């Protein structure tokens, strides 16, 4: 899987987190722009976020698609950056809401369980 698809998934997850509380706040959009301004793939991530937002896609379906992408891609050091930006965006408007926290924690535990299972499956 190429890096472009991975970073598209980052934008999709930003969309799912920003919309988790029912509305994308201006503070969240500002935070996305600010955090991604200096990232080498920032334009791609932001494009993906805006695509989902402009299409008004179902955040649950977008989340599932993005999560599948991360699982197919496998472990990546960039996931640390992903978690950081998801939390920063969630915090941007009145702190991290319970629904935003759930999206982030569900993603983390789902990935962790998936990768642990992959390692278990490889054991002889």
N, C-alpha and C positions, 0 to 999 in steps of 0.2 A: 504494500500500500504506500502511496506517495505522501509526502509531507503536506501537499496542498489539501488533500482530503482530510488529513488529521487536523489541520488548522481550520478548515470549514467546520469540523465537529466542535472545535473550541467556540466558534461564533454561535453555533446552534445551542450549545450548553449555556452560553451567556444569555441568549434569548430565553431559554427555559427558566433560568434562575430569575432574570429580571421580571418575567411575567408570572412567576409563581404566586405572587401576592395579588394577582388580578390585574395589575396595571404596570406598564413600564414608566418609571418616573424620569423626569428630566435630569435629576441628579445621577441616575444610573447611566443614562446616555453620556452625560459629561464625564463620568468616571471611566466608562469604556474608552472614550476618545482619549482621555488623559493617559490611561495605563497602556494603551496600545500604540501611542504615538512613537515610542522609541523601540518597539519590538520589530524584528526583521520581517515577521509575517503579520504585523499589525493590520495592514490594509486588507489582507485576505480574511482575517478573523472578523474585522469590522464589516466587511462586505457581506459575509455570511450572516452575521447578526442582523444587518439591515434587510437582507433578502427575506429572512424569516419574518421579521417585523412587518415589512411592507406587504407580504403575502398573508399576514395574519394567520399563520399556520398554527395548528393545535400544538401547544407547548409539550404535551405528553408524547405525541408522536415524534416531534422534533427531538425530544430528550432520548427516546428509545433508539432513534436512528443514529444519533451522535454516540450513544453508549455502545451500540454495536460496532461503530467505527473504531472506537478506542479499544474494544476487545479484540477486534481483528488486527489492529495495528500492533498490539502487544505493549509491554511496559516501555515507558519512555521518560527520560528525565524532565521533559517539558510538562509532565503532569503536575509537577510541583508548582510551576508557573500558572497552570490552569486553575488549580485550587486557590491560589493566591488571588487571581483576578476575579474568580467567582465570588470569593468572600468579600473582596473590596467593593465589587458592584452591589452585592447584597447589603453591605453596610452603608452604602452611599445615601440611602434614603431612610432615615430614622432607624438605623441599625438593622441587624439581620432578623428578618421576620421568620416565624416558625416554618412557614411553607417554603421559604427560600433555603433555610437550613436543611430541611428534609430532602430537597432536591440534591444539595451538595453532599450530604452524608449518605444518601442512598447510592449516589454515583460512586463515591469512594468505596463503600462496602461491597457494592456489586463488582467493581473492578478488582478489588482485593480478592474476593472469593473466586472470581473467574481465573485470575492468575495463579492463585494457590492450587486450584483444581488442575490447571494445566501442568504445573510442576508435579503434582501427585500422579497424574496420568503418565508422565514420562518416567517415573520410577520403575525399575524392573522388579 
